[in-house]
Amino acid sequence: MTLSLIFACLWALAANLIAMTPSRDYHWRVAYVLIAFGIPILGYVTAQHGPWIGLLVMVAGMSILRWPVIYLGRWVRSRTLEK
């Protein structure tokens, strides 16, 4: 296993362990940190393994951080449908 996939697995493990802990703000602060670390890891995986593996890692990350993705989709939809 390459270093980029090890980083991606450690990121996923950390995200799941954090999700098991209680939080007053529903983990939003931690989600921002995970996104900040996840984007370079995703780029590293894509650079080493190509776009298909990068796409799989991105989908895995989106399934873990689904609420930020849902809110981003709602925000983009509201911006594009405004007149």
Order of alpha helices (4+ residues) and beta strands (2+ residues): alpha-alpha-alpha-alpha
